[in-house]
Amino acid sequence: MSYAVETKKRKFHRVLESLTKPSTFDSTKSAAPEPSATAQDTSSKKARVDTNNLSIARTSILKVARPSSRDSSVSSTSRPSFVPWDRERFLERLETFRRVDRWAPKPSAISEVEWAKRGWICTDVARITCVGGCGGSVVVKLPDELDELDGFDADKVQERKDVRAQLVNEYADMLAKGHGETCPWRNKGCDATIHRIPLANPETAISGFRKRYSNLVKMTDHLPAQDVIQTPESFDIETLVKTLPTEFKGPEEETDTEAPESPTPQGVNGSKDTALESSKPEPSISRNAFTLALFGWDAAPDGTAGLASCTVCFRRLGLWMYKPKSNGDAALYDSLDVVGEHMEYCPWVNGKAQSGTGRALEKIEHLRCGWELLSRALKVRHRRQIRSTVSVDSRAVSEAPSTDEPVFDDTNNEAKKASDREWWAKLRRMRQVLNVNSPRKKSSQ
């Protein structure tokens, strides 16, 4: 092999090694002695060219061979924007409409729920923007409603209503057409059931109810009195309290020390005496916290004292407005409507939103809202608990030892003798039917 070929081969291996092992190349380069001034001047141009080529090659290798690099990690952690099936992402979009200084209530056809279902978020005053970044942006403004009582004639009022209705129809078309041509939100939005509260499973419903109740009990001092809270006529708190599970306790009751168990006397049939069980004190339930939690209210997530909120319609409620002031002045409001304080579209109080169907043939009064379904879940859980207790008791009775012979009192000898005579009569009749001869005694020889 010639000297020129050998030199080219060594150079090729050095370049290949520098590409595959950049860290080794850098350390070798830094540890090598500095060349002389003459050699540095003659090879400066070549060094700059080689350095540029190597830097480009290293960058391309790092992007392809290292998926954990900064560029790839940023792309992997970014969440997709088009997820119409994700309820949590829908609630995130709906929460952007919470601020009253940015968004005012609109008709149901273009309410914040409809915009959030189509991938819109509120970014400024009356301005909504596509969450997917397609560039779509709409300013939703409607003229104020007029009333004849305000001094306007009937023609003026009707004209304003017609203008509002026409604008509502145009904004309803912008729910889809406001997106870009290639935006996926233009062709598909969230399903009608996306806003539904998961209350079908009684265990899940009661677990969430208990969590809200525990959070509200911690702020008992800020809760309004029970007589201030206004509830629907069909709501019976005493009946629902009786259906609560035995483990349903507040945080202040869990710290109580349990009294030592005393031996329970046994009855005649081996069952426990229920008199002592009924004498045990039931856990005290905060009626005002129970009512607020059952209607979907919870302590504010930011921990603000005396502030309740709904995690479905994002309505906030200052409870201090319903309590007398410390200086003796009366409360700002004398009643708290736990239903009316929710937004109209909230599934806790809106049966159509909770059902998620909204068919034209369905009657609104037949649809159950969230608090009604939660009340039913408590009753279903209570019935199941009673059935399980009855089944266990019946199983214990069936597993007890039994006998076919009738049980008689030893003091009643006459009844025992009559039973013996009846038994021997049955035995004789059976022998006659089967032609069974009774054994004869052998004659003594």
Secondary structure, DSSP 4 states (H G I P E B T S, - for coil): --HHHHHHHHHHHHHHHHHH-HHHHHHHHHHSPPPPHHHHHHTHHHHHHHHHHHHHHHHHHHHHH-TTSHHHHHHHHSPPS--TT-HHHHHHHHHTT--TTT-----GGGSHHHHHHTTEEEEETTEEEETT-S--EEE---PPP--GGGT--HHHHHHHHHHHHHHHHHHHHHHHHTS-TT-GGGT----TTTT----SSHHHHHHHHHHHHHHHHTTGGGSPPGGGEE--TT--HHHHHHTS-TT---TTTTTSPPPPPPPPPB-TTSPBPHHHHHTSPPPP--HHHHHHHHTT-EE-TT--TTEEE-TTT--EEEGGGGS--TTSPPPS-S-EETTTTS-TT-TTT-HHHHH----TTS-GGGS--HHHHHHHHHHHHHHHHHHHHHHHHHHHHHTS---SSPP--TT-HHHHHHHHHHHHHHHHHHHHHHTPPPPPPPPP-
